[in-house]
Amino acid sequence: MNSSFSTLIRTASHEAHVEAETSSFMNDLLGGRLGVAAYARYTEQLWFVYEALERGAGRLAADPVAGPFVRPELFRLAALERDLAHLRGPGWRTGLSALPATRVYAARVRECAERWPVGYVAHHYTRYLGDLSGGQIIRDRAEKTWGFRRKGDGVRFYVFEGVPNPAAFKRSYRQLLDGIRVDDLEKQRVAGECKRAFALNTAVFRALGDEFPLSA
C-alpha cells in the first residue's frame, strides 16, 4: 500500500464522516434550534457507546494490536456520568434508556472488543479523535446556547484534562495507527469498519432527529 494506514482510513471514511457530522439533528442542535433536552438525550446515548468502548478496554490492554490504544487519559465515561448528573439530576441512571440505533451501535463495539481487537481500534479511532476535534465545536456551542460554565458540568465529556496538547496527541495517535502490524487485507477491513462506525453514529442522529423534530 502506498499511503499510510491513517491516511487510508481517513480517506475511506471521509464520505461517511461528512454524512454523520452534517446530519439534520446535529445541524439543528449546533444551530441552537433544539432545547437542552435534546442535548441531554444525545449525551445519554453517548453513555451507552462509551460504556461499550471502555468496559471492553481492560481485556484489550494486553493485546498486541489494540493494547497501545487503550489510554486512560482518553476515557470519557466518568465525565459523561458527571454531565448526566448535571443534566438529569442525581437519579439520572433510573431514566437512562438507549434508542434502538444506539443499542445496535454499542453491540457492534462490544462485538469487536470481544472478537476482533483491530476492529475495536476502528471504533476507538472514530470516537476519540472525533471528540478531540469536532467535539470541541459541540462544547463551544453548548456553552453558548445553554449557558454551561466553560469546560464545566454539562460539557465535561469534551474536556480532555489528561491531553494538554491535542494536536500532538493526534499526531502520536496516527503514528500508532501507521505502525499497526496487520496485512493489507486486514487494513482494508478496518477501513470498512471505520465507515461502519460513522454509519452507526449517523443512525443514532437520525433516531434523535425523529425524536426531536423541529416544529413547523
C-alpha positions in Angstrom: 0.0 0.0 0.0 1.4 3.4 -1.0 -0.4 5.6 1.6 -0.1 5.4 5.3 -2.8 3.4 7.2 -4.1 6.6 9.0 -4.5 8.2 5.6 -6.2 5.2 4.2 -8.9 5.1 6.9 -9.4 8.8 6.9 -9.9 8.8 3.1 -12.0 5.7 3.1 -14.4 7.0 5.8 -14.5 10.6 4.6 -17.9 10.5 3.0 -19.5 8.6 5.9 -17.8 11.1 8.3 -19.3 14.1 6.5 -22.7 12.5 6.4 -22.6 12.0 10.2 -21.5 15.5 11.1 -23.9 17.2 8.7 -27.0 15.3 9.9 -30.1 17.4 10.4 -30.2 16.6 14.1 -26.6 17.8 14.7 -27.1 20.8 12.5 -30.3 21.8 14.5 -28.5 21.1 17.8 -25.5 23.2 16.9 -27.6 25.9 15.4 -29.4 26.4 18.7 -32.7 25.3 17.2 -33.2 22.5 19.8 -33.6 22.7 23.5 -31.3 21.4 26.2 -33.5 18.2 26.4 -32.2 17.2 23.0 -28.6 17.8 24.1 -29.3 15.7 27.3 -30.8 12.9 25.3 -27.8 12.9 22.9 -25.4 12.8 25.9 -27.4 9.9 27.2 -26.9 7.9 24.0 -23.2 8.6 24.2 -23.0 6.9 27.6 -24.1 3.6 26.1 -21.5 3.8 23.3 -18.7 4.7 25.7 -19.7 2.1 28.2 -19.2 -0.5 25.5 -15.9 1.1 24.5 -14.4 1.4 27.9 -15.8 -1.7 29.6 -14.1 -3.6 26.9 -10.8 -1.8 27.2 -9.5 -3.7 30.2 -9.4 -7.1 28.4 -7.6 -5.5 25.4 -4.9 -3.7 27.4 -2.5 -6.6 26.8 -3.5 -7.2 23.1 -0.5 -6.5 20.8 -2.6 -4.6 18.3 -5.3 -2.9 20.4 -3.4 -2.5 23.6 -1.3 0.6 22.7 -4.6 2.4 22.0 -6.0 1.8 25.5 -5.1 5.2 27.0 -6.8 6.1 30.3 -6.4 9.8 29.6 -9.0 9.4 26.9 -11.6 7.6 29.0 -14.9 9.5 28.9 -17.4 7.5 31.0 -16.8 9.3 34.3 -17.1 12.7 32.6 -20.3 11.6 30.8 -21.8 10.5 34.2 -20.9 13.8 35.7 -22.6 15.6 32.8 -25.7 13.4 33.0 -26.0 14.1 36.8 -25.9 17.8 35.9 -28.4 17.5 33.1 -30.8 14.9 34.5 -30.2 15.2 38.3 -28.8 12.7 40.8 -31.2 10.0 39.7 -30.2 10.0 36.1 -29.5 6.3 36.0 -33.1 5.4 36.6 -34.3 7.1 33.4 -31.4 6.0 31.3 -32.6 4.4 28.0 -30.9 3.6 24.7 -32.5 4.2 21.4 -32.7 1.1 19.2 -30.0 2.5 16.9 -27.8 3.2 20.0 -28.2 -0.4 21.1 -27.0 -1.6 17.7 -24.0 0.7 17.8 -23.0 -0.3 21.3 -23.5 -4.0 20.5 -21.1 -3.7 17.5 -18.5 -2.1 19.7 -18.7 -4.9 22.2 -18.6 -7.5 19.5 -15.3 -6.0 18.1 -13.9 -5.7 21.6 -14.6 -9.4 22.3 -13.8 -10.9 18.9 -11.8 -8.5 16.7 -9.4 -6.3 18.5 -8.2 -4.4 15.4 -11.8 -3.8 14.6 -12.2 -2.3 18.0 -9.4 0.1 17.1 -11.6 1.4 14.2 -14.3 2.4 16.7 -11.7 3.8 19.1 -10.3 6.0 16.4 -13.7 7.3 15.1 -14.9 8.2 18.6 -11.9 9.6 20.4 -10.2 11.5 17.6 -13.6 13.0 16.8 -14.1 14.1 20.4 -10.7 15.8 20.4 -11.5 17.5 17.1 -15.2 18.3 16.1 -16.3 17.6 19.7 -14.8 20.9 20.7 -17.2 22.7 18.4 -20.1 21.0 20.2 -18.7 22.0 23.6 -18.4 25.6 22.5 -21.9 25.8 21.0 -23.4 24.0 24.1 -21.7 26.5 26.4 -23.1 29.5 24.4 -26.5 28.0 23.8 -27.4 26.6 27.2 -25.2 28.6 29.5 -22.9 25.8 30.8 -19.9 27.1 32.6 -16.8 26.9 30.3 -15.4 23.4 30.4 -17.7 22.7 33.4 -20.5 20.3 34.3 -22.7 19.6 31.3 -19.8 19.7 28.8 -17.1 17.7 30.7 -17.3 14.9 28.2 -15.5 17.2 25.7 -12.8 18.3 28.1 -9.7 16.1 28.0 -7.7 17.2 31.1 -5.2 14.4 30.5 -4.4 15.6 27.0 -2.8 19.0 27.3 -1.8 19.2 23.7 -4.5 17.6 21.5 -2.7 18.3 18.2 0.5 16.5 19.4 -1.7 13.7 20.8 -3.5 13.2 17.5 -0.2 13.1 15.7 1.1 10.4 18.0 -2.2 8.5 17.7 -1.9 8.5 13.9 1.7 7.2 14.2 0.3 4.3 16.3 -2.2 3.6 13.5 0.5 3.7 10.9 2.5 1.2 13.0 -0.2 -1.5 13.2 1.2 -4.8 12.1 -1.6 -6.4 10.1 -1.7 -7.2 6.4 -3.2 -5.1 3.7 -6.4 -7.1 3.5 -7.0 -6.6 7.2 -6.3 -2.9 6.9 -9.0 -2.7 4.3 -11.4 -4.4 6.6 -10.5 -1.9 9.3 -11.1 1.0 6.9 -14.5 -0.6 6.2 -15.2 -0.8 9.9 -14.5 2.9 10.3 -17.1 3.6 7.6 -19.5 1.4 9.5 -18.8 3.2 12.8 -19.7 6.5 11.2 -22.9 5.0 9.7 -23.9 3.6 13.1 -23.4 7.1 14.5 -25.5 8.6 11.7 -28.3 6.2 12.5 -28.3 7.4 16.1 -28.5 11.0 14.9 -31.4 10.1 12.6 -33.2 8.5 15.5 -32.6 11.5 17.7 -33.9 13.7 14.8 -37.1 11.7 14.8 -37.5 12.1 18.5 -36.8 15.9 18.4 -38.3 17.2 15.2 -38.3 20.9 14.6 -41.8 22.4 14.9 -43.1 23.8 11.7 
